[in-house]
Amino acid sequence: MAEVLIDDVVKIYPGDVRAVDNITLHIQDKEFIVLVGPSGCGKSTTLRMVAGLEEISEGTIRIGDRVVNDVPPKDRDIAMVFQNYALYPHMTVYKNMAFGLKLRKVPKAEIDQKVRHAADILGIEKLLERKPKALSGGQRQRVALGRAIVRDPACFLFDEPLSNLDAKLRVETRAELKRLHHRLQTTTIYVTHDQEEAMTLGDRVVVMSDGLIQQCDTPLNVYNRPVNRFVASFVGTPPMNFLDGQLTGAGSDVFFEGGGVKIKLEPEQAQQCQGRVGQDAVIGIRPEALFPKPTDGAANEDQTVNVTVGVVEPLGSTMDIYTRTSEDKTLVARIKAEPMTEDTQLKMYLDMTRVHIFEPGTYGANLTNKDAVAV
């Protein structure tokens, strides 16, 4: 086990394409960290540079106390699990798991002990004599995990390992990975485009876009205290609602106006935005911040939105309702399931702890969260 330090690392491809742009990240020993972001954001390139499968253009990567910039992948003391499992089809499960150890000339008895121990951890003891074609997708993924475990590496690297599994199996395997990490306590770097996967697995979540780290923090802080509009929009299902408008003032009170709404900010929010009165701004409203009736956390008449109900999507105990403001702007609300029909007129009450004010633009800073941790 070891900490991993990525220090001012850059990756430039031909044509001056900067896939990764001066990122710095300190991954603690035994930490499970998840890199998440849209396609092309640089997360897989970062992982492959740690693995040694991509050369870095600038910067330094350390694994433990070693700089590994020029160290071949096989000598970095890492084990990587790929999206496509990368199993040898002509070998049995046992031989697939043992192959890397055999190449390293580990004694036969030790190989057998390590393979059977890993198989026991993963519950695949009965599959050891099968070949990959006789396995389900979930079983193949366990074999790929087993092949990594037997290496007893300083660091596990996962490159979207669950993306080929169906939804139910993905959830089950996700829970298994969490249990596995708690048991092995091996430093883990995990790449995914699935923000739900990132939030459930990571000790910390690193949100990337355009080759840059936008925010690195605990899952709860990334969700509740996004550093900018991009992070707020990427993390959360359904995504955060955004309305363009302006900040206006009346004495010490500050209001957001735009998109058919006028909302009074809470005193702390107003103080944070006081210097922006008269300027353009964007309000971000989590779907679960909207309530069709007053609640303990949402009862202020100055913090309401009048809407018309459009599409209603039942989800069991909750439902998503797609509403329109007076200026025909969409607001999605996730509320407790109840009978509701299209074209219903509603006054929605806001929980202002789940409402944020951003500067304009894709990466507009969160004005109501000054202490958010960007990196």
N, C-alpha and C positions, 0 to 999 in steps of 0.2 A: 504494500500500500504506500501511497505517496501523494504529496500535493503536486499540482500542476500549475505552472505560471506561464501565461501567454503575455508577453511584454512588447507593446508597440509593434504588433505583427501586421505586415502588409502582404497581400498577394495581388500581383499585377500580371494579367494575361496579355498575350500579344494584342496590339492595337490599343495599348494603354488602358485596358479594362481593369479597374480596381475592384476585384471581387471582395476583398477584405481590406479595410482602410484604417490602419493604425489602431487596432483593438488591443486592449489590455484587460486581462481577466485573471484573478487569483482563485484557483479552485482548491479548497482545503482538503487535507487528508480525510478520507472516508466520506466525503461529501458526494451527494447525488445532484448534479447540476444539469439542467436541460436548456439546450439552445433551441429557440423556437422563432419562427418567422415565415413569411411567404416564400414561394419558390424564387431562387435567385438572390436571397438576402445575404448569403455568405456563410450560413451555418454549417453546411456539409463541407465546404472548402476549409473552414476552420478546423473541423474534426479531422479531415484528411491530412492537414498540416501537422496536427498533433500526432497522428498515426505514422507520419513519414511518407504517406502516399502522394503528397504534394510538396514541392519545395517552397519554402517561404521566400518572398522577395526582400523583405526587411524584417528586423526585429529578432526576438529571442523566444524560444520555447524551452522550458525546463520541466523535467519530470523527476520529482525528488530533488536530489542535489546535483543532477547532471543537466548541462545544456545539450539538447538532442538535435540541434539544427542539422547536423551532418551525420547523425547516427542512423543506420539503416532500420527499417521497420522491425525486422526480426530481433534487433538488439535493444529495442526501446522498453521492453518489459511491459507491453500493453497487449490486450486481447480485444479484437474487434468483432462485432456481430453485425452482419450486413442485412439489408432489406430482403435480398433474395436467398438468404441462408447460406449459399456457397458451399453446399455439401457435395462430396464426391459420390456420384450416382452408383458406381461399381463397388463401393465399399459398404460394409455393414455399419450400423450405428456405432458399434464398439470401435471399429477401425477408424471411422471418421473422427471420433473423440480422441483416439489415441495417436492419430497421425502426427500432430505437431510435436508431441512428446517423443515419439519414435525418431523424428528427424533430429531432435536435440540429444539423442542417444541416452535418454533416461532409462534406467534399468527396467527390465520387463515387469518385475514384481511391483515396482513403484507405479508404473503405468497402469497396471491392473487395479491397484488400490485406488488410484486417483480417479480412473474412469468409473469404477463401481460406486465410489463415494459420490461423485457428481450425479450419476444416474439415480442414486437414492434420493439426493436432495431434490431432483427434478421429477421424480416419480416415473422414470422411463426404464426401470430395470428390465421389464419384460420385452423391451423393444431392441435390446442390444444386438440381436442377431438378424434384425430386419434391415433391408436396404431402404434408402430414402423414398423410392417410388411406392413403397408399401405403407407410407406414413401420411397422416393428415397434415395440413398446414401448421396446426398448432404443435403437433409432435415434431415436425421438422424444426420449428423454431426452438423447441426445448433442446433438441440435439445440438443446434448451433450454440445455444447458451452453454450446454455441457462442454462443448469443445473449448469454449472460452474459460469456463471455470477450472478445468483441469490444468490450465497453464499457471494458475495461481498468480496472476499478473499484479503489477502495481496499480494498474488502471484499466477499467473496462471502457470501451468506446462503442456506442450503439448508434448506427445510422438508420433511422426510421425502421426499426426491426419489426414493428407490428402492422405496417401498412398493407401487407398482403393478406391479413387475416380478416374474417368477417366481423361485423360489429360486436356480436356477443362474445366471440373468442378474444377479440381485442381487449375488451373490458376484463375478462378473466385473466388473460396473460399479463395485463398491466398490474393487476393485484399480485400476481406471482412474482413479477419483477421487484415490486416494492418489498415483499416478504424476503426475497432473495438478497436484496441489498441489506436489509436489517440483519440478516444472518451472517453474510460474508463481510460486510463493512468495508468493501473495496471502493476506492475512489471511482466515480462513474461520471462520464460525460455522454449525454444522450441527446440526439438530434431528432426533431420531429417538426412537422408543419401543423400538427394537431394541437391547438391550444388547450383543449381539455386534457389531453395526455400530459402536457407540460405541467399543468396546474396540479394534477393528482400525483405525479411522480417526483417532482423536483423539490429538494431542500431550498434551492434558489432557482429562479427562472431568468434566463437571459433572452430578452426580446431583441431581435436583430432586424434591420432593414437597410438596404442599399450599402451593405458591407460594414455597417456601423452597429455598435451596441446602443440601443435606445434606452434600455433600462435593465438593471440587474438587481433583483430583490427577492424576498420571499414571495410565494404565490399569492398570499393574501394582500401584501402591500402592492404588488403589481396590479392586482384587480381593483383594490379599493383606493389606491393612491397612484394612479398612472402619471408618469412624469410629463407626457405630452399626448397630443391627440392621436398620434399613430398607435401608441401602446393602448390607449383607451379603446380605440376602434378594433384592434386586433384581438384583444383578450375579452372574452365574454360572449355568451350565446343566450338569446339573440344579441347582436352587437349593440353597443351604446347608440342612442339617438343623438343626432347633432342638428342644431338650428343656428343659422347665421343671424347676427343682429348687432346691437350696440349696447354699451353700458351707459345708463343714465343715472342722474343723482337728484336727490331731494333732501337737503340737509345732510345728515349722517347716513341716510339710507341710500343704498345702491340697488338699482334694478337692471335686469336683463330684459331688453325688448327686441323682438324680432320673430319672424316665422309665425305670427299670429298669437304670440304669448307675451305676457308681461309678468315677470317673476321677481319678487323681492328676495335679495340675497340675505343669508344669515349674517349677524353682526361680524363674525370672524371673516367670512367670505367678503363682506363689504369692505372691511379694513384692508384685506389683501388686494382688492381691486380698486381702491379709492383713487389711485393715481391714473387709472385707465378710463375714468368717466368721460364720456363723449367720444370714445374710440370704438372701433369695430371689435367684436368678440364673437366667440362661438360657445354656446351652451351644450354640455354633454349630459344626457339623462339616461341612467341605466333603466332598462325595461322594468326591473323589479322596484324602481323608485316611484312608480305611478300606481295610485290606488283609486278605485271608483267611489270609495267612501272614506270619510275621515278616520284616521288611526292615531295611535299614541305618538307616532313619529311623523305624521303628515296630516295636519289639521288646520294650518294657517290659510285663510282665504286669499292672502296675497301671494300664495305659492300654489296656485291652481292653474289648470289649463282646460279650456273648453274644447271638446273634440267630438267628432262623429265617428261611430264605429263602422269599420269596413269588414275585412275578413276576420273570422274567429277561428282559431286553431285549437281544438281541445287536446290536452296532453295528459289526461287522467285527473290528478288532483289539482293541476294548474292548467292555465290556457294562455295562449298568446293572442292578443287582439291588436289588429292593425288599424290605427285611427288616423283621422285627418284633422288638422287645425283649421281655423278660419281662413288661413292663407294657403290651404291645401298642402301643407307639409305633413309628412308621415311621422307618427310617433308609435312605436311598438311598445306595448305593455305586457308584462308577464304577471298575471294575477291569479288569485284563487278561482278555481272553476265554479262557474255559476251560469244559469240560463242567461243568454244574451243574444240579441239578433242584430243584423246589419242595420245601419242607419239610426241606431240608438244615439241620442244626444247625451253626453256624459260630462261631468265636471271631474277631472282627475286631480287628486291631491298628491303633492310631491314630498318625498322624503329627501330633504336637502343634503343629508349626509352622503347620498349617492348621486349628487348633482355637482358638476364641475364646470368651471369657466376656463376656456382656452384662448390663447392668441389665435388669430386667423392662420390658415395654412395647414398642410398635411401634418407637419411636425410642430404645430403651434404649442408652446409651453403651457402647462397647467398653472394658471394664475392663482388658483385656490389651493395649491399644494406646493408651497414653496420649499418644504423640506423633503420632497421626494428624492430618492436616491437614483441618479441616472446610471452610474456604474459603480 
